[in-house]
C-alpha cells in the first residue's frame, strides 16, 4: 500500500471566544492517497473548512488554537512547521480553491500576474517560464483564446471562468494535493457540472490528489472515491463512496440521504426530516452530539461519546447502535 | 378547468434601462430581465419557477408584487389587473398576496419582536384588536412549529430555520390566497431544508392557498410543485407537469439542467450521461435575434439564430419554446 500524501491524525482545533470554547474540530483523522479523491461532507459549522485551514496555518490565532494532533504531509508534520516553512508548502505542494472566486482573486491585479507570482516565488521560475505554464494551464482548463484573456482583470471573467482561472492557478506549481473548499457552491448548476468535470479531468491528467469539501451529497457522489461525513466537529462516518450511499451506517448520514428530494425518485408525499437543529459547538450535549436529533438513540448515547470504530474493510462509523439491526453494538 | 386562474401573467416584460454619461441621464440600452413571460396559477396549486441566477425569476416575482414596474403585459390576480397599481390600490392586494424571502437574516427587522413581526400585516390592515392579534400570533407560531412563548424574543435569538418559520408565520397572518416563495430553503442547512419543505406542504394542505415557488434547485422544485416552469434569460422555455418535466423534458436547456443536477447515488451517477453545456450565458443587455439559448445549445440548427421560437403546446399541458421540440 502506498504512503498517503497527507495524513491527518486526531486534529483538534478550538476557538476561545467570549461566549465559551468552540470545539470546531474535535479529533479528526483521515488519509489522502496519492491521486485519490476524498470528499468531506457536512453542514455549515461542522468543521469541514476549519480542518484544512488548521493544518495550512490559516486559522487566526487567537481566538483559534490548534490543541492537538498531527498533519503529516509526505512524512513531515505541518502543525510543527514554522510559518516560513509552511509558507513554502502552501500554494506549492498543497493548493486550495475557495468557494467564492469573486473574493479569492485580487480585483486590482491582472490574472497574468496573480497566476505567475506563486511559481516565480516557489519554484524560482523566470517570468517567461511562468507565463508559458500559465497559458498552457489556462488552455487546459478551457479558457477560450487564453493569450487574449491573459492580461484581463478578474471582473472581466464570469463566475465559472473565474473558478477555472482559480483551478489553473492552483495547479501552477504541480501540487501533490489540491483542496477544493465548496468550489461550486457559488455557481449555477450547469456551470457546476462543467467545473466538477474539469476537476476530475485535471486529477486524471496531473495525478493531483483532491480533497473536495462540500455540503452537497450529490456532488461528492459523482466526484469522490472516498467520503468523510462530519458532524459537530467530528468524523461520524467514513467509507468508500459506493458503500456509503448504498448502506449508510451512521444515523446522521442515513437521515440526511433520506431527507434530500431526489430528482430520479418517485415524488413522495412527505420528505423524511431530521428534527431539531444543528448543534451549538459551545454547549455540546454530553455523549454523542447527534443524540437530540437521532431516531435510533439508546441510553448510552446520552452519556458516552461513541469513538470512530472500524467495522469493516475501509468502513468506520462513530455510533453505539447498528442501525440495520437496531441493536446496540458490543463496545 | 373553466374557473379562471388565481394569478395570470400575459406577456409580462420588465426592462431596466442602462444609464451612461456623467449624470446617468442618457439611456443607452436596456436589460430585458423579464422578456415576455406568461403563466397561470390555479387556486390551491403550486407552480415552481426554476432557472439559473440572472434568468429573471426573482424580477418576475417582484413584478407580480408591484415592486418592479412592468414595461408591458398584464398581471391578473383574483380577476383584477394588478400591473401598474400604485399606492393604496397596490397596498390592498397584499391582503391576499404574501411573500417569503430567501434570506431569513435580512427579511426580519432585527429591532422588532416576533410578536411585532408576525402581527404587522394585521396592524397594517387594522384587523383585530391588540389582544386578538397576540392570540393570533401565538396561534401562528404554533402552526409553524415554534413555541408561542418565544413571542417577546428578537430575531437574533433564533436559528436560520426558526427565522424562516417566523417569516412563514408572517406570510400566513392574513390568510392570503397566494404566497410567493423566493428561494425559501436555499439559505438553510441541508438537514433543516426538509423540515421547511414539509411545513410549507402541510400548510398548503391545511389552508389551500397557492404557491409560486421560485428556486434554482430543480429537485426541490419538482418535489413541491404541481407544475414547473423553466426560465432562461427572461423567458419561459418550458412549462409542464412536474412529472413530465423530469420524465420527458422537451427543451434542450431543461435537459441540460436536469442532467447537471448531481444525484446522491454513485451507481445512478455512473450510468448517467451528463450534458455539459459549453460557453456562458449571454449578457441580458445583448439583443438576441434568435433563440436566447442558441449560443450554448448542443442541438441548434441555423433557424435558431435567426428566429426566436415561441412557447407552443407540444402535449396537453406541456409547452416548450424550441423548434426541435
Interface residues (C-beta under 8 A of the other chain):
Chain A: X43 X44 X158 X160 X161 X188 X189 X190 X191 X192 X193 X194 X196 X197 X215 X216 X217 X218 X219 X221 X222 X241 X242 X245 X246 X255 X256 X257 X259 X260 X261 X262 X263 X264 X267 X268 X270 X271 X272 X273 X274 X275 X277 X278 X293
Chain B: X52 X53 X159 X161 X162 X189 X190 X191 X192 X193 X194 X195 X197 X198 X201 X216 X217 X218 X219 X220 X222 X223 X224 X242 X243 X246 X256 X257 X258 X259 X260 X261 X262 X263 X264 X265 X266 X267 X268 X269 X274 X276 X277 X280 X281
